[in-house]
């Protein structure tokens, strides 16, 4: 197992933002997707862990679950002015539910944040890659 | 894309012959140079995917500004048979009724330049752009529901505009048949504090000078005069529209599955189905929210101008939607047919005599606006009847991206862009440095070429060229 696992990386897409997140476990690949979300919205700004939200998210399988998680973060930013920094996540074995502790801060304290309109299903996947790591790919509309 | 044949039909028209699961061929309207750019990403594949959707009629179309999107390409147009066809939220986009409106004024460039900075700062303060900043308008849930039903009319009723403003919007700024109850509470929650805000990404507000009149008669009808100031507003339905699209993609996937789709983002429902009708009711509601949003932004712009130029008058030229689906009638192989036209990053182009456009423009064709990238010119065009014959009455919506945002941020310096804009005497008020790099002019195709190709094809006619003086963005 790699010690310094790359959490996520961006992949070229003409108009939108595509990322790949990695994890040694399912929990970790979901947590690293939250990091990717935070990086897309906050850029170089460091988001403080000033608040915590406990969430339960349901889905119909891996891809739907990650789509719903990203969209929940988008919702929190738009409707509750909460910007995520990172998360602790526990995914159920059947991939139909996750419990998350999302850390972050009030978005009103930060200027020049970036917006995500939504996660998309375009090119979405969550699978084990050849290095035996979990790998998730998501395109978000910005 | 390698391996997919693209045949040249004539100057500016290309065809992707039917193959695989395609029901109709693909058709690209572009110059040799623009086709070269379109081939670089997955646009061609996306045109083919759309061509395989049930009930599609004639062609899956890409306009001169087309580029890769998700599901449909941006700059994509597809028309579906009303009885056998489908409606796809991904074919409209997350930002339902993202669109552009242009205000013309009686103010000259020289007068405006005296208070340019003050005006731009006030507008940026009063009309938040970017993320997580609530707008000036705080409305109850009941009021939001009224907006979803009434669009621009709600704003006018409440003193945020003139009766004439509604007449100068596509569909009168209010799509009939909106069903606010089909919009989720989450969608309302996301949009509630965002009325009167521009948003982030490629949304902007630009103060421009009419630099050149190309068609005198049309410009006169549109009220556009050389040397006068115009304001271009690019925004949409904000979080309310994004959530509505997202909600219905999930619902459609739940009901119809996704294993049959070439791209999961192309989830659809038959137009004549309960879910299809529900989405159409929700989409129209979100479209009305967007029309109202652009009206409220216009109200704040007018107030800002009033402060520094008390005698200024800003009139709405027109308001166009460029992410929308609409029922329209077209003659296909000699027969009139009712179709549901999806325009994703495409402007409707109705020509002379069309009863759907305001009377005062009926001798000309509807106004169309093609904004350039940041710091470059924008164009006013007029709709043409030829578009009804070749592009389901559609014209481009912008210059169209060419480089990815991440490439732009890595390779283009925001500071350099600021200097370039300064050299061109363009003021920029932006919320973020990264946003400037992402929207760098180099990241876009050349608007001049997109406009020229549209004009040559006869899908829209050049009317006037607008030069930016101040850009306000997130």
Contacts between the chains, C-beta under 8 A, distances in Angstrom:
chain1	res1	chain2	res2	distance
A	10	B	406	5.1
A	12	B	404	5.0
A	12	B	406	6.7
A	12	B	407	6.7
A	13	B	68	6.9
A	13	B	404	5.7
A	14	B	41	4.8
A	14	B	67	4.8
A	14	B	68	4.4
A	14	B	401	5.3
A	14	B	402	7.3
A	14	B	403	7.5
A	14	B	404	5.5
A	15	B	67	5.9
A	15	B	68	6.4
A	15	B	69	5.9
A	15	B	74	5.9
A	15	B	401	5.0
A	15	B	404	7.7
A	15	B	405	7.8
A	16	B	69	7.4
A	16	B	70	6.4
A	16	B	405	7.9
A	17	B	405	6.5
A	17	B	406	7.2
A	41	B	131	6.8
A	43	B	432	7.3
A	43	B	434	5.2
A	44	B	434	7.9
A	60	B	254	7.2
A	63	B	264	7.7
A	64	B	250	7.6
A	64	B	253	7.9
A	67	B	250	7.8
A	71	B	246	5.8
A	74	B	239	7.9
A	74	B	242	7.4
A	75	B	186	6.2
A	75	B	189	7.5
A	75	B	190	6.2
A	75	B	239	8.0
A	75	B	243	7.2
A	77	B	131	6.7
A	77	B	132	6.2
A	78	B	189	7.9
A	78	B	190	4.1
A	78	B	191	8.0
A	78	B	194	7.3
A	78	B	238	8.0
A	78	B	239	3.9
A	78	B	242	7.9
A	78	B	243	8.0
A	79	B	186	7.3
A	79	B	189	4.2
A	79	B	190	4.8
A	79	B	192	7.5
A	79	B	239	7.0
A	81	B	132	5.2
A	81	B	134	7.9
A	83	B	132	6.8
A	107	B	131	6.4
A	107	B	132	3.1
A	108	B	132	5.9
A	108	B	133	7.2
A	110	B	132	7.2
A	111	B	130	7.4
A	111	B	431	6.3
A	111	B	432	7.5
A	112	B	130	6.5
A	112	B	431	4.9
A	112	B	432	3.2
A	112	B	433	7.2
A	112	B	434	7.3
A	112	B	435	7.1
A	113	B	130	6.3
A	113	B	131	3.8
A	113	B	132	5.7
A	113	B	200	7.8
A	113	B	432	7.7
A	114	B	131	6.4
A	114	B	200	6.1
A	114	B	201	8.0
A	114	B	432	7.4
A	114	B	434	7.2
A	114	B	435	7.5
A	115	B	130	7.4
A	115	B	131	4.6
A	115	B	199	6.4
A	115	B	200	3.7
A	115	B	201	6.1
A	115	B	474	7.3
A	117	B	94	4.2
A	117	B	95	6.1
A	117	B	201	7.8
A	117	B	239	8.0
A	117	B	242	4.2
A	118	B	94	4.7
A	118	B	242	4.9
A	118	B	243	7.6
A	118	B	245	6.7
A	118	B	246	4.6
A	119	B	246	7.6
A	120	B	70	4.2
A	120	B	71	7.4
A	120	B	90	7.6
A	120	B	94	7.8
A	120	B	265	5.1
A	121	B	70	7.8
A	121	B	71	7.9
A	121	B	90	8.0
A	121	B	249	6.7
A	121	B	253	7.5
A	121	B	258	7.4
A	121	B	263	7.6
A	121	B	264	3.5
A	121	B	265	4.5
A	121	B	267	7.1
A	122	B	69	8.0
A	122	B	70	3.3
A	122	B	71	5.9
A	122	B	90	8.0
A	122	B	263	5.8
A	122	B	264	6.9
A	122	B	265	4.1
A	123	B	70	7.7
A	123	B	263	7.7
A	124	B	264	6.3
A	139	B	70	5.4
A	141	B	70	6.6
A	141	B	93	7.6
A	141	B	94	4.8
A	141	B	95	7.9
A	141	B	242	7.6
A	142	B	200	7.6
A	142	B	201	5.3
A	142	B	405	7.0
